[in-house]
Amino acid sequence: MKTLVVYYSRSGNTKKIAEEISSKLKCEIEEIVDSKNRKGMLGWIISAIDAHSKKLTTIGEIIKDPTKYDLIVIGTPIWAALMAPAVRSYINKNKGKFKNVAFFCTCSSSGDSRAFGEMEDYIGITPISKITITTKELNKNYEAKLKNFIKGVK
Ligand SMILES: Cc1cc2nc3c(=O)[nH]c(=O)nc-3n(C[C@H](O)[C@H](O)[C@H](O)COP(=O)(O)O)c2cc1C
C-alpha cells in the first residue's frame, strides 16, 4: 500500500508523531504550512476562533499529489475540539482525491472525538484507523498505542 503522511503542527507535537508514523511505515511525508501568523498569545486566540468558526486559511504549496497514494494519513493538533484550519484547507483543496484515510491527532486532553467525526464528515470517507496522543502520553509512553495504529494502517 502506497501511503502518505500529511500533517500540520504549530508547536511540534503533531510533527513529532507524524515523523514517527512515516518512519515506522517507511512512507513519504508532507507538512502543511499555514501562512497566517499564529505565534504568541494573540496567535493562540485567533487560532482558537478560526478553528471554532471552521475557517479556511492560506496554506503553502502542496508538493505531493494525493491521487498517487492508496492511503493518506492526516494529522492535526486539536483546536477548539476541531481540526486546525490548515488541515481543513488541505482537505478542502483535495476533496475527492483520497482513496483511503487514517487520522491522528495530538491534544491536551479532549476534543478528538468531535474533531475526528467532523473530519470524517468533511472528507466523506470513514478512516481505517485513528489515534489520539495527549500531551501527557506524549511525555510518557505512547509506544503501544502507536504500534496498534500502525498495525491498523499496514
Ligand atoms: C488554538 C488552540 C486550541 C486548542 N484547543 C484544544 C482543545 O480543544 N482540546 C485539547 O485537548 N487541546 C487543545 N489545544 C492543545 C493542542 O491540541 C496541543 O497542544 C497539541 O499537541 C499541539 O500540537 P502541535 O504542537 O503539533 O501544534 C489547543 C491548542 C491551540 C493552539
The ligand as an SDF file (V2000), in Angstrom:
LIG
                    3D

 31 33  0  0  0  0  0  0  0  0999 V2000
   -5.7170   27.4530   19.4380 C   0  0  0  0  0  0  0  0  0  0  0  0
   -5.5650   26.1750   20.2090 C   0  0  0  0  0  0  0  0  0  0  0  0
   -6.7000   25.4980   20.6230 C   0  0  0  0  0  0  0  0  0  0  0  0
   -6.5820   24.2780   21.3150 C   0  0  0  0  0  0  0  0  0  0  0  0
   -7.7120   23.5730   21.6470 N   0  0  0  0  0  0  0  0  0  0  0  0
   -7.6020   22.3690   22.2730 C   0  0  0  0  0  0  0  0  0  0  0  0
   -8.7590   21.5780   22.5710 C   0  0  0  0  0  0  0  0  0  0  0  0
   -9.8950   21.8960   22.2400 O   0  0  0  0  0  0  0  0  0  0  0  0
   -8.5620   20.4050   23.2430 N   0  0  0  0  0  0  0  0  0  0  0  0
   -7.3290   19.9700   23.6460 C   0  0  0  0  0  0  0  0  0  0  0  0
   -7.2340   18.9160   24.2610 O   0  0  0  0  0  0  0  0  0  0  0  0
   -6.2060   20.6740   23.3240 N   0  0  0  0  0  0  0  0  0  0  0  0
   -6.3160   21.8540   22.6360 C   0  0  0  0  0  0  0  0  0  0  0  0
   -5.1750   22.5730   22.3050 N   0  0  0  0  0  0  0  0  0  0  0  0
   -3.8510   21.9930   22.6070 C   0  0  0  0  0  0  0  0  0  0  0  0
   -3.2150   21.3380   21.3700 C   0  0  0  0  0  0  0  0  0  0  0  0
   -4.1030   20.4800   20.6890 O   0  0  0  0  0  0  0  0  0  0  0  0
   -1.9890   20.5120   21.7620 C   0  0  0  0  0  0  0  0  0  0  0  0
   -1.0820   21.2780   22.4900 O   0  0  0  0  0  0  0  0  0  0  0  0
   -1.3070   19.9030   20.5370 C   0  0  0  0  0  0  0  0  0  0  0  0
   -0.4890   18.8300   20.9270 O   0  0  0  0  0  0  0  0  0  0  0  0
   -0.4740   20.9290   19.7860 C   0  0  0  0  0  0  0  0  0  0  0  0
    0.0630   20.3240   18.6570 O   0  0  0  0  0  0  0  0  0  0  0  0
    1.2730   20.9660   17.8210 P   0  0  0  0  0  0  0  0  0  0  0  0
    2.4420   21.0880   18.7470 O   0  0  0  0  0  0  0  0  0  0  0  0
    1.5050   19.9890   16.7330 O   0  0  0  0  0  0  0  0  0  0  0  0
    0.8090   22.3030   17.3220 O   0  0  0  0  0  0  0  0  0  0  0  0
   -5.2870   23.7660   21.6040 C   0  0  0  0  0  0  0  0  0  0  0  0
   -4.1420   24.4750   21.1970 C   0  0  0  0  0  0  0  0  0  0  0  0
   -4.2690   25.6580   20.4880 C   0  0  0  0  0  0  0  0  0  0  0  0
   -3.0440   26.3710   19.9920 C   0  0  0  0  0  0  0  0  0  0  0  0
  1  2  1  0
  2  3  1  0
  2 30  2  0
  3  4  2  0
  4  5  1  0
  4 28  1  0
  5  6  2  0
  6  7  1  0
  6 13  1  0
  7  8  2  0
  7  9  1  0
  9 10  1  0
 10 11  2  0
 10 12  1  0
 12 13  2  0
 13 14  1  0
 14 15  1  0
 14 28  1  0
 15 16  1  0
 16 17  1  0
 16 18  1  0
 18 19  1  0
 18 20  1  0
 20 21  1  0
 20 22  1  0
 22 23  1  0
 23 24  1  0
 24 25  2  0
 24 26  1  0
 24 27  1  0
 28 29  2  0
 29 30  1  0
 30 31  1  0
M  END
$$$$
